[in-house]
Structures are given as C-alpha cells and as structure tokens.
C-alpha cells in the first residue's frame, strides 16, 4: 500500500478553533499511526477574510498543541494558476464549459425554478451551446458538467455508504470570471496534487464530497478515502458556540489548560478506545483508527476537561509547570505574578508538589502559589476573613508567642509546638491551623500550613502573623 497522506486545511480567517484543532489532531494521529505524513494547507483563497495574523495564529495553535506537519505549509492562493489550468483542461476534455449567464439571468432562472417548485439553481443554459453564441465582452465562468442521472456514492469511514442523486446537483462553478477558483475546485486539485490519500473533516462537508467526486471523476483521478466526523455540540446538544467553549486554542492556553490535557480531551471527543479516558499521546497514536471514530455528535464538557487537566497537572514535573505558570502569567498580563514567580523560583519549585494536587488549571496553580510572594499586608479573601474573628486573633497572639520561642524553624518543630498549644487550650489542632492559614496566606486553601511557614521562612511568617494580630 502507498504511504498514507492526510492533510489539515484551515481557512485563515481567525484563530484555530477547538473543532478545527480536533480535526487536525485526528488527521495527525491517523498519519502517525500508519507511518504516514500529515500536510498543512492554508486555504487562503478568500482574500478579503484571510489575514497573515490568522495564519500565524493557526500555526502557533498547532505548535502549542504539539501537532507537527510534514514539509512547508502550502498556500492555496499561491496555486491559483494550477487550479485555472485544470479547469481549462476540463473544458478541453468536454467535462466543463464556459458559462456567460449574467447575474440578472441567473436570478431569473432561480425565480422560474421556485415558481415550478424546483430547487433554485442554474438550469444548464450554456452547457451544450456552441461557443460562437458567446456574447461579446463578457468574461465567462467555468462550470463542471454534473452527471444528469445516476448516483454519486460517498463510501465514508464514519457515515457509511452515503448516496446522492446526480439529478439534485447543478453544474456548479469551478472557475470564476476573474480566473480564481472556487473552494470546491481548489480543494480537489490541491488534494490530488499533494497526494492526499485520506481526508478527515467535519460532516458539514459531506455534501461537498459529492460535488468534489464529480471533479475527481471528470479528471480521472482516484478519490481519497474520506471520514466525515460529526461536529462538536455543547452540553445542551446545540451546535457548539462560544458560550459552550468554541474558542481558539490560545484561549484554552490562557485559561490554564495544558496542551497534553487538551490533546487527550479532544481525542475522546468523537473517538474512543474502549473505556480509556486518560491516555498518553503515544498511546493515542498506537490505538488510533478510523473505525474508532464515533458517528454520534460529541458534547463538549468543561468539567471533564478540567478533570483531565487536573490529572496532567498532578503528574507533571514541577520544573515544567513552573515554566508554564510563568509563560501563562506573562501572556495574560499578570505582571505581579511574573515578578513574584521569577523572583522566588526555588521556593515555588519546592512548593509545587504540595500545590499540584489542589489545582485543576494553571491559573489555579498560580493563585495557590501567590502566598509565597504576596506583599504585606496580605489581601485576605472573604472566606479567610470570616475565620479571623476577634477570638481567632487572640489565639493568633498566643501562637505568635509560642513560635517566637522555637529554637528550630522546621515542620516537626512547628507542628509539635502547635499541638502542645492546642492541647493546653483544649482545642483540636484544626482550630489553630485554620486562622493561622488565613493569616499567613489570605486564603482557606493552601499546602500544609506548617510547610507554608517553612517555605516563606521565620521572618516573613512572623511578620504576616503580626499584621493580623495588629489588625484586631
């Protein structure tokens, strides 16, 4: 069998949205699983909507996801000459023709079709006319000759055998009057010339497949194998929108998701391998098959994404997470966190094993680490403030007196002193630890509070404690 070649072919009209990212992932995984290649084609023929910034965003999104491609990205617009050449070849072969119908004439055709209860479309007026009848001074379009009868069959890896009646297809345009190709035509020429053997894309392209097969057949080219995957829906079953999570992948990066978690989650969003939920990218590549693609629409679930992200945060090396925290804080403009993280690298790295089990996103991880470099007096959140009652501050005063007498500033020494004080006062240790945590971190959630005290040191711990005692 010849080498498997897939492609990802986004239009550069904005960010790499989550649905496109999933298509790229499936195309990439299938090529990798078969020892093949995935190519990247930028479908930039719509010059008004295509921007260089969007191209950069697409490429950066793919790189962040860890999806590489073979060779240089191909610009569809740069191949316009080749598209026009093929269209003219089809005319010469009798499979396409020049159409001189004006916009007004086309409107009249549609109105007449509607009046007759037929689909409003081109009626084939120029299909078999002699070129000598062409009106002077009119730049024609080129239309493909769609077969008037019979079936066009799409044998799809996901949808199964899908049959389209030829009589329902019109002679659609493949080359505009200005010599530029239509999307339908350019895609076929590019996929053929690039040697694409397998096309994986959304099922909103299924009807396009029938039209594209008409062009393949007219040129005598082999039709690539196809897999049309259902679009992603929101939790409510409606088509995925921004309120559901139809955002660019850079938004997920800024929200604190790790690329390996997004890869894992997207893989399960329309593909499955038994009941496996968590798996490495290598496992996905090993297991991936077109037969594993689901025919039913997948539903986007932020809770599940967060849970998977939390798993990868727990499993990650602290040094890796530290770098992601720093980059994320910088990207979203949190300069105080950038300064605090970079100025306390060793302390943050020491704290991360304690913080990781408590966070589901990198943003939560940054928030949890703020106690390390927070400026005095600390900003106390509402939940922590509720713990700092007048009675609690009185106990904080006793804790401070006890801590000042410690010869050694270590977790065992602090733990022993606090346990002794709690016992002497007839309290559970938690009754001391809760206001102590609120005073030293400004929050009700943190690593073990005695570990926190060792991390920030004796001087800072006592100063923060005194701030809250004095605030009484």
N, C-alpha and C positions, 0 to 999 in steps of 0.2 A: 504493500500500500504506500502511496506517496505521502510525503510529510504533511501532517495536519497544520493548517494555517488558519487562525482566527483573526478577527480584527475588532477594534473598538473604534467607532466612528462618530464622535460627538460633534455637534454644531457649536461653534464658539460664540454663543450669544449670552453667556453668563457663566456662573460657577459650575463646577462638577456637582450636579445634584445627586441625592442619595440613590435615586433609581438608576441613573447613569453609572454611578460607582458600582452598583450591584452587577449591571450588565458587563462592565469592564472586568470585575472580579471573576464572573463565570467564564468569560472568554479567555481570560488569563489562566484560570485554573485548568480548563479543558486542554488548552495548548500545552501547558506544563505537564499535565498528566499523561499526555501522549508523546512527550518529547518533541513537540512541535514549536511553532512560533506564533506570537501574537503581534500584529501590526497595529500601528496607530495612524488613523487618517482623520485629519481635521476637515470637516465638511463645511467649508467657509465660502460656499458659492453665493450665499445671501450677503452681499457686500454691505448693505445698509445696517444689518444687525450684527455682523461679525466684527469683533474687535480684537486687537492684539492683546489687550489686557485680559480678555476672556480666554485666549489661547494660553497665556501664562498661568491663569487660574486653573484651567483644566490640567495642564501638565504638572503644576505644583500639587494639585489634589491627588493625582495618580501617584506621584512620588511619595507623598505623605502616607498614602495607603500601602505603599510598598509594592505597587504593581509596575513592573518594568515591561518594556516592549522591545521588539527587535527592529533594528535599523532606525533611520531618522523618521520623524513624523512626516506624513505625506499631506500636502495641501491640495484639496480637491480643486480649488480655484486655479491653482497652477497647472492643472491638467485640462483646462477648458479646450485647448486646441485638439487634444486627443478625443475628447467627447464629441466635438463637432465632426471630426474625421469619421468616427464610427457612424454617426447619424447620416452623413452623406453616403457612406458605404451601404447603409441600409436602403437608401433611396435607389442607388445604382442597382442593388440586388432585387428591387421590386418589393421590399418589405416595409417601406416607408414612403412618404410622399410630401411634396410641398403643398401647404395649405395657405390660401390667400384670403380667407374669410376675414372680414373686418369685425371689430368689436360689436358694431350695430347688427351685423348679420348674425353673429353668434348669439346675441341677446334674443333676436327674433326666433332663431332655432329653438332656444330654450323655452320661450313662451309657447311656441307651437307644440313642443313636446309636452309641456304641462297641460295645455288645453286638451291634448289627446290622451291624457292620463299616463304619460310615459315619463321616465326619468329625464330631467332637464340636462341634455348633453349635446355634444356635437353630432351632426347627422351624417358625416362622411361625404359631404358635398364634393370635396376635391379629391376624394380617394381614387377615382378612376377617370378623372378628366384629363384631357390632353393638355400638356404644358403650354401649348400655343394659346390656350384660352386665358392664360395668366394675365391679370390686369397690369398695365404699365405703372412703374413707380411704387409698387407695393413690396415690402420685404416680407417674404413668407416665413411661417414657422414650418418645422418638420414634424409630421405626425407618424406614429407607428401604425401599421395595419394590424389591428387586433383581429384574431380569427373570428369570423361571424357566427360560427356554430361550434359545438363540441364542448368539452370540459377542460378546464385548467386545474391540475391537481397539485396541491402542495403536500408532500409527504413530510410531515413535521415531527420532530422528536418529542415534542411536548403535546401538541394539539392533535396528533394522529393524522389521518388522511382527511384533508380539507378540500372540498370540491367547489370550484367557482364556475358558473356558466359563462361561456365566452360571450354570449349574446348580451350579457349585462355589462360588458366592458366597452368603452368607446375608444376611438382612435386617439389616444392621448398624445399630448405634445412631448417630444423628446428634445427638440432644439428650438429655442425662442427665436423671434425675428431678429434680435440683435446678435445672434450667434452663440448665446450662452446656453448651457444645457439645463434641463430640468433636473430636480433631485432624483426622480425615478430613473432617468437615463444615466446620470453621472455615477450613481451607486453601482449599477450593473457593470459599467465599463471599468470602474476602479476595482471592484471585487475580482473581476476576471483578470485584469492586468496584474494585480497584486498576488494572484494565485490563491485567493481565499477559498478554502475547502469547506469551512463550517461557519455559518452566520448565527450568532446568538443575539437576540434583541427582543424588545418588548412586543407583546402580542397586538399592540396598536399598529404594528407594521404588517400584520398578516394579510390584509387586503392589498398592500403594496406588493407583497410577494407574488401575487397572481399577475400583476402588471409587469413586474420585473421578469418573470418567467417568459412572458411574451417576447421581451427583448432578447433574453438568452436564447430562446428557440430560433428567433429570426436570425441571430448571428451564428447559430450552430455551435454555441458554447455549452459546456457542461454546467448544469445548475448546481450550486453549492448545496450541501446539506443544511437544513435550517432547524432552529429551535426557537420558537416564539414563546417567551415566558410571560405569564400574567403580570400585569402591573401591580405595584405595591399599593395596598389600601391602608387607610387609617384604622384605628381600633374600632371605629363605628361602622366599618365596612364601606365607607365612601372612598372615592379616589383620593390618594394621598395629597394633602395640601400642606402649606407652610404651618398651619396650626397643628398638624399631625406630626411634622418632622421632615417635610420635604424641603430641606435646606441644603446648602452647599457643604461639602465635606469640611471646608475650613471652619464652618460654624460648629461642627462637632469637635474639631480640634480646640476651638476657643471655649467650648463648654466643658472641656476637660476629659474628653474620651481619648483612649489610646488607640493607635492605628490597628494594632493586633486584635483589640476587642471589637472594633468596627468591622474588620475583616471577618472575624468569627461570627458576629451577629448577622451581617449581610449574607454570609454563606447559608445560614439557616433560614433566611428569608426567601424561601422559594426552592430550596434544595435540601435534601436530607440524606443522612446515612444512619439508618436505624433510628435509635433514640438518642444518639450522641448530640449533646448540646455544646459542650466545651471541647474544642479540638485545636491543635496547632495548625498553622498554615501548611506545614509539610504533610500532616495527616489529611487535610482537605485535598491537597493535590493528589495524594496517593489514592484517595477514595473517590474522587470526583468522576461522575459520569453523566451523560445527558439523560440517561434513564432515571437518574435520581432527581431530576427537575420536577417540580410539582405542577400539576395542571390547575389547581385551585389558587386563587389570589392569596398572597401572604399579607398579614396585617402587622403594621409597624407598632411596636410596643416599647415605649421608653423605659418602662420598669424592667423589662427583660434585658434591654441594652445596658441599663445601669448595673444590673446584677452581674452580667458578663464582664462589664468594665471593672467592677469591684474585684472579681476573681483575678483579672490580669494585674490589677494594682497590687493585690496581696502577693502575687507570685513574682513581681518584678524586682530586679536588683535595685537597691537604694540609689546607687550612682546613676543609673538610667533615669529613675524617677526624678531625681534632683535636677537633671538636665531638662527634662520635660517641664517641670514646675517653673524653672527659670524662664524657659522659652515661652511658656503659656502666659506667665505674668507680664512678660515684655510685650507680647502680641496684643493683649487686651488692655495695655496701658496702665497696669498697676505698678507704678514705679517704686512705691514704698516697699512692695513685696520683692521687687527685683533687687533693690538695695539691701533689704533685710536678708534675703536668701543668699545673695552673693557675699555679704559680709559675715555670714555665720555658717559657711559651708560645712565645716566639720561637725558643728552642733546639729545642724539639720540632718546630715547623714547619720549621725548617731541616733537621732530621734525617729527616723523614718520606719525602722522595723516595728516601733510601737504605734506609729500613726497609720501605717498601711491597712491594718485590719479594720480601721474605723472609717475609711473613705471609699466612696464609690466612683468619685471623679477626681481629676487632678485639681480642680478648683477647691473641692472639699479638703484635699490634702494640703493645699496652700493655706487655707483658712485654719486648719488644725495646727499648722507649723508656726502661725503668727505669734504664738505665745513666746517663742524663742527670741524674737527681735522686736516685740511690741514696745513702743515708747511709754515711759511713765509720765503721769499716772495712766494706768491701763483704762481702755474703754471697756466698760462692763456691760455685757448684753443683758436683756430683760430677765432671762431665766436665771442667770448668775446673780443679778442684782437682788432678786427675790430671796436668795439664800443668805444675803448679807444683812441680816436683821441686827438689831442692837444687841441681842443676846449672842448672836454669832460673832459679832465684832469683839465682844467681851472675851469669848473663848479664843479668838484670834490673838488677843493680847497675851493670854496665858501661854498659847502655843509659841508666840514670839519669845517670851521669857525662857521657855524650855529650850528652844532651838539655839538661843544665844549661848547657852551653857554647853553645847556639844563640842567635844574636842575633835571629832571627826565628822566631815560632811560627806556621808555616803548613804546609800539607800538603807542598808541594815541599821545604821546608827539612827537615822531619822525615823524609820519605822519603829524601832524599839522605843524611842523617846515618846512618840505619839501614842503608841499602845499603852505605855505606862500612864500617860496623862489621861487617856480615855478611861482607863480602869479606875484611876483615882477619882475621876468625876462621875463614875457610874454610867458612862456613855459607851455606845458602840463606836468602833473606830470610824465608821462611815459618817457619823455626826460631826467628827472633826475634819474628815477628809473633804466633805462637800464644800463647806465655806472656805477651806484652805485652797481648794481648786479654783473656786470663784475668784478669790483674792489674787491668786498668782497667775491665772490665765485669762480671766474675764469671761470664761465660759463654763458650762457644766460638763463638757466632754473634753477629755484630753488623755494622753497616756497616763500611766500610774503617776499620781501627784508627787510621790517621793522621787520617782525617776525624773519628773519635770524639774524638781528642785535641784537635783544634781546636775542636770543639763544646763540650767541657766546660772548655776553657781550660788554660793552662800550670800555674797554681797547683793546680787540682784534679787534673790528670793526675799531677803530680809527687808530690802528697800520697798518691794512691792507689798509685802505684808504690812509694813508701817504706813504706807499710803492709805490702805483700807482701814487700819486702826484709827488713824488720824481723821478719817472722813466721818467718823461716828458723830 
